[in-house]
Amino acid sequence: MKRRVLFLCTGNSARSQMAEAFLRKYAGDQFEVYSAGLEPAPIHPYVYQVMEEVGLDLKDHYSKRVDEFLAKMYFGILITVCANAEKKCPIFPGLGERHYWPIDDPVAFEGTEEEKLQKFREVRDEIEERILAWLESKKEDAIRTGPTIEQREDAKKRVLFLCTGNSARSQIAEGLVNHFLGDEWEAYSAGTAPIGYVHPLAIQAMAEWGINILGQRSKSVDEFHNIEFDFVVTLCDNAAQTCPLWLGPGRVKHIGFLDPAAATGSEDERLEVFRQVRDGIRQEVMHYLEEMEVGFDGKATGNL
């Protein structure tokens, strides 16, 4: 699976378009590359001209708004190429890499036509140099870190369960997978707006099955910027909507459940809601793993 890269600037009319083209040229076999803008404008004619000078035809490129990708595509790497995009970039709570490459906007350069064209050439060359240097650093990182998840036969698959408060649903899912499928999986959970504690009834419902989640804690998705996941599962509609772009190479799926923490009634009645959600998550997780054909072979420490 290729990692997706998004280059982001303001207009998506010059810098990000050049970067997209160069990365496709040099590493299109490794990355799936896109570009977008916060306030897209037509691609500047000089972009086509200076890129043709180095053998790259951008006639199929077009300017795109970043909103086109929201809730539709997930990226492992985000690279902003202007200060405005870095400052106003939509919140991409993520697991992958984020880089800022401050590059002058050739469209804003003032001078004669020949001077403007020369500025576009300078920016083009700077972007190409950055791309090549970045790719070289990726090679060095691979040497230092060793084989990837896909290359390590004994590596566990990583899954992140995401909800809003990270107090109940995602905590239950994390506990279930680590308890029953710990030989095959590393499960984590997080919230888009964590409330800071694990709900006592979630702890109680899991304890009924002999699963101790007292050591788990409510945490923000921002803590996982440096971890890549094979699967990301959103467990509530709010998390799916407020996490529009997920920076990770793995599959993403939404499996919604009602929030048991919002249940009303007596404590016994509320506990019963937690049990129902626990049972539902158990069933859905198993179905999801089978559906995704990830090679689960029943070697875990229990049965879901």
C-alpha positions as CSV (number, residue, x, y, z in Angstrom):
1,M,0.0,0.0,0.0
2,K,1.4,3.4,-1.0
3,R,1.5,6.1,1.5
4,R,-0.6,9.1,0.6
5,V,1.1,12.6,0.6
6,L,-0.7,15.9,0.5
7,F,1.1,19.1,-0.5
8,L,-0.8,22.1,0.8
9,C,-0.5,25.8,0.0
10,T,-2.8,28.8,-0.3
11,G,-3.7,28.9,-4.0
12,N,-2.6,25.5,-5.2
13,S,-1.5,27.4,-8.3
14,A,2.3,27.0,-8.2
15,R,4.4,25.6,-5.3
16,S,2.2,22.6,-4.3
17,Q,1.6,21.7,-7.9
18,M,5.3,21.6,-8.6
19,A,5.9,19.5,-5.5
20,E,3.2,17.1,-6.5
21,A,4.8,16.6,-9.9
22,F,8.3,16.2,-8.6
23,L,7.4,13.6,-6.0
24,R,5.5,11.6,-8.5
25,K,8.5,11.7,-10.8
26,Y,11.0,10.6,-8.3
27,A,8.9,8.3,-6.0
28,G,5.6,7.6,-7.7
29,D,6.1,3.9,-7.0
30,Q,6.3,4.6,-3.2
31,F,3.8,7.4,-2.7
32,E,0.3,8.4,-3.9
33,V,0.7,12.2,-4.3
34,Y,-1.9,15.0,-4.2
35,S,-1.9,18.8,-3.8
36,A,-4.5,21.3,-2.6
37,G,-5.0,24.9,-1.6
38,L,-6.9,26.7,1.1
39,E,-8.2,29.3,-1.5
40,P,-7.5,27.6,-4.8
41,A,-6.7,29.8,-7.9
42,P,-6.0,28.7,-11.5
43,I,-2.5,27.2,-12.1
44,H,-0.2,30.0,-13.2
45,P,0.9,29.7,-16.9
46,Y,4.5,30.0,-15.9
47,V,4.2,26.8,-13.9
48,Y,3.4,24.8,-17.0
49,Q,6.3,26.5,-18.8
50,V,9.0,26.0,-16.2
51,M,8.0,22.4,-15.5
52,E,8.0,21.6,-19.2
53,E,11.6,22.8,-19.3
54,V,12.6,19.9,-17.0
55,G,10.5,17.4,-18.8
56,L,7.3,17.4,-16.7
57,D,3.9,17.9,-18.3
58,L,1.3,19.3,-15.9
59,K,-1.6,19.5,-18.4
60,D,-3.6,17.1,-16.3
61,H,-3.1,19.0,-13.1
62,Y,-5.8,21.3,-11.8
63,S,-6.3,23.5,-8.8
64,K,-8.2,21.9,-5.9
65,R,-9.6,23.0,-2.6
66,V,-8.5,21.1,0.4
67,D,-12.2,20.6,1.3
68,E,-12.4,18.1,-1.6
69,F,-10.5,15.6,0.5
70,L,-12.2,16.1,3.8
71,A,-13.9,12.9,5.0
72,K,-13.0,11.2,1.7
73,M,-9.3,10.5,1.8
74,Y,-6.7,9.8,4.5
75,F,-3.1,10.9,4.3
76,G,0.1,9.5,5.8
77,I,2.1,12.7,5.2
78,L,1.2,16.3,5.1
79,I,3.6,19.0,3.7
80,T,2.7,22.7,3.8
81,V,4.7,24.8,1.5
82,C,3.7,28.3,2.7
83,A,3.3,30.1,6.0
84,N,-0.4,30.9,5.4
85,A,-1.2,27.2,4.8
86,E,0.8,26.2,7.9
87,K,-1.0,28.7,10.0
88,K,-4.5,28.1,8.7
89,C,-4.3,24.4,7.8
90,P,-7.4,22.5,8.8
91,I,-6.9,20.3,11.9
92,F,-5.5,17.0,10.7
93,P,-5.4,15.0,13.9
94,G,-3.0,12.3,12.7
95,L,-0.6,9.5,13.0
96,G,1.7,10.3,10.2
97,E,4.3,12.9,9.4
98,R,3.7,16.7,9.1
99,H,6.4,19.0,7.6
100,Y,6.6,22.7,6.9
101,W,8.6,23.8,3.9
102,P,8.5,27.6,3.7
103,I,8.9,28.5,0.0
104,D,8.5,31.9,-1.6
105,D,5.4,32.3,-3.7
106,P,6.5,33.0,-7.2
107,V,3.0,34.2,-8.1
108,A,3.4,37.2,-5.8
109,F,6.8,38.2,-7.2
110,E,6.9,41.5,-8.9
111,G,9.2,42.4,-11.8
112,T,9.5,42.2,-15.5
113,E,8.1,39.1,-17.3
114,E,11.6,37.7,-17.7
115,E,12.3,38.3,-14.0
116,K,9.0,36.7,-13.0
117,L,9.8,33.6,-15.1
118,Q,13.2,33.4,-13.6
119,K,11.6,33.4,-10.1
120,F,9.4,30.5,-11.1
121,R,12.5,28.6,-12.2
122,E,14.2,29.3,-8.9
123,V,11.3,28.1,-6.9
124,R,11.0,25.0,-9.1
125,D,14.6,24.1,-8.5
126,E,14.3,24.7,-4.7
127,I,11.3,22.4,-4.6
128,E,13.1,19.7,-6.6
129,E,16.1,19.9,-4.2
130,R,13.8,19.7,-1.2
131,I,12.0,16.6,-2.6
132,L,15.3,14.8,-3.3
133,A,16.7,15.7,0.1
134,W,13.5,14.5,1.8
135,L,13.6,11.2,-0.1
136,E,17.2,10.7,0.9
137,S,16.3,11.3,4.5
138,K,13.6,8.7,4.2
139,K,16.1,6.1,3.0
140,E,18.4,6.9,6.0
141,D,15.4,6.6,8.4
142,A,14.6,3.2,7.0
143,I,18.2,2.0,7.6
144,R,18.1,3.3,11.2
145,T,14.7,1.9,12.0
146,G,14.9,-1.4,10.3
147,P,12.1,-3.2,8.4
148,T,8.6,-1.8,8.1
149,I,5.5,-3.4,9.6
150,E,4.9,-5.1,6.2
151,Q,8.4,-6.5,6.1
152,R,8.4,-7.9,9.6
153,E,6.6,-11.2,9.6
154,D,6.3,-11.3,13.4
155,A,5.0,-7.7,13.7
156,K,1.6,-7.2,15.3
157,K,-1.0,-5.2,13.5
158,R,-1.9,-1.9,15.1
159,V,-5.4,-0.6,15.5
160,L,-6.6,2.7,16.9
161,F,-10.2,3.1,18.2
162,L,-11.3,6.7,18.1
163,C,-14.3,8.4,19.7
164,T,-15.0,11.8,21.2
165,G,-14.3,11.6,24.9
166,N,-12.2,8.4,25.0
167,S,-14.0,7.4,28.2
168,A,-16.2,4.4,27.2
169,R,-16.6,3.0,23.7
170,S,-13.0,3.3,22.5
171,Q,-11.7,2.2,25.9
172,I,-13.8,-0.9,25.8
173,A,-12.6,-1.7,22.2
174,E,-9.0,-1.2,23.2
175,G,-9.4,-3.5,26.2
176,L,-11.2,-6.2,24.2
177,V,-8.7,-6.4,21.5
178,N,-5.6,-6.4,23.7
179,H,-7.1,-9.0,26.0
180,F,-8.5,-11.4,23.4
181,L,-6.3,-10.8,20.4
182,G,-3.1,-9.7,22.0
183,D,-1.0,-12.2,20.1
184,E,-1.9,-10.6,16.8
185,W,-2.8,-7.0,17.6
186,E,-1.7,-3.9,19.5
187,A,-4.8,-1.8,20.2
188,Y,-4.9,1.8,21.2
189,S,-7.7,4.3,21.9
190,A,-8.0,8.1,21.8
191,G,-10.5,10.9,21.7
192,T,-11.0,14.0,19.6
193,A,-12.0,15.8,22.8
194,P,-10.9,13.5,25.7
195,I,-12.7,14.1,29.0
196,G,-9.7,12.9,31.0
197,Y,-11.0,9.7,32.7
198,V,-12.2,6.2,31.9
199,H,-15.9,5.8,32.9
200,P,-16.3,3.7,36.1
201,L,-19.1,1.7,34.5
202,A,-16.9,0.9,31.5
203,I,-14.3,-0.5,33.9
204,Q,-17.1,-2.5,35.7
205,A,-18.5,-3.9,32.5
206,M,-15.1,-5.1,31.4
207,A,-14.3,-6.5,34.8
208,E,-17.3,-8.8,34.5
209,W,-15.3,-10.5,31.7
210,G,-12.1,-10.6,33.7
211,I,-10.6,-7.7,31.7
212,N,-8.9,-5.0,33.7
213,I,-8.8,-1.6,32.0
214,L,-7.9,0.3,35.2
215,G,-4.5,1.0,33.6
216,Q,-6.0,2.7,30.6
217,R,-6.4,6.4,30.4
218,S,-8.3,9.0,28.5
219,K,-6.0,10.7,25.9
220,S,-6.0,12.9,22.9
221,V,-5.5,11.7,19.4
222,D,-2.6,14.2,19.2
223,E,-0.5,11.9,21.3
224,F,-0.2,9.5,18.3
225,H,1.4,11.6,15.7
226,N,4.4,9.4,15.5
227,I,2.6,6.0,15.4
228,E,1.4,4.5,12.2
229,F,-1.7,2.3,12.4
230,D,-2.8,-0.5,10.1
231,F,-6.5,0.2,11.0
232,V,-8.3,3.2,12.4
233,V,-11.9,2.6,13.6
234,T,-14.1,5.5,14.5
235,L,-16.8,4.5,17.0
236,C,-19.0,7.6,17.0
237,D,-20.4,10.0,14.4
238,N,-18.7,13.0,15.9
239,A,-15.2,11.4,15.8
240,A,-15.8,10.5,12.1
241,Q,-16.9,14.0,11.3
242,T,-14.3,16.0,13.2
243,C,-11.4,13.8,12.1
244,P,-11.8,14.4,8.4
245,L,-8.3,13.6,7.2
246,W,-6.4,10.8,8.9
247,L,-2.7,10.8,8.5
248,G,-2.0,7.1,8.3
249,P,-1.4,4.4,5.7
250,G,-4.0,2.0,7.0
251,R,-7.6,1.3,6.4
252,V,-10.2,3.5,8.1
253,K,-13.7,2.4,9.0
254,H,-16.6,3.8,10.9
255,I,-18.6,1.6,13.2
256,G,-20.9,3.7,15.2
257,F,-22.3,3.0,18.7
258,L,-24.5,5.0,21.0
259,D,-22.5,6.6,23.8
260,P,-23.2,4.6,27.0
261,A,-21.9,7.5,29.1
262,A,-25.0,9.4,28.0
263,A,-27.4,6.8,29.3
264,T,-29.9,7.8,32.0
265,G,-31.7,5.9,34.7
266,S,-30.5,3.9,37.7
267,E,-27.0,2.7,38.0
268,D,-28.1,-0.8,37.1
269,E,-29.9,0.5,34.0
270,R,-26.9,2.4,32.9
271,L,-24.6,-0.5,33.5
272,E,-26.9,-2.6,31.3
273,V,-26.3,-0.1,28.5
274,F,-22.6,-0.4,28.9
275,R,-22.9,-4.2,28.7
276,Q,-24.9,-3.9,25.5
277,V,-22.3,-1.6,24.0
278,R,-19.5,-3.9,25.1
279,D,-21.2,-6.9,23.5
280,G,-21.9,-4.9,20.3
281,I,-18.3,-3.8,20.0
282,R,-17.1,-7.4,20.6
283,Q,-19.2,-8.7,17.7
284,E,-18.4,-5.8,15.3
285,V,-14.7,-5.9,15.9
286,M,-14.6,-9.6,15.1
287,H,-16.7,-9.1,12.0
288,Y,-14.5,-6.2,10.9
289,L,-11.3,-8.3,11.2
290,E,-12.7,-11.1,9.2
291,E,-14.1,-8.7,6.6
292,M,-10.8,-7.0,6.1
293,E,-9.0,-10.3,5.5
294,V,-6.0,-9.3,7.6
295,G,-4.8,-12.9,8.2
296,F,-6.3,-13.5,11.7
297,D,-5.7,-17.1,12.4
298,G,-7.2,-17.6,15.9
299,K,-3.9,-17.6,17.7
300,A,-5.1,-15.0,20.3
301,T,-5.5,-15.6,24.0
302,G,-9.3,-16.0,23.8
303,N,-12.3,-15.9,21.6
304,L,-14.4,-13.0,20.6
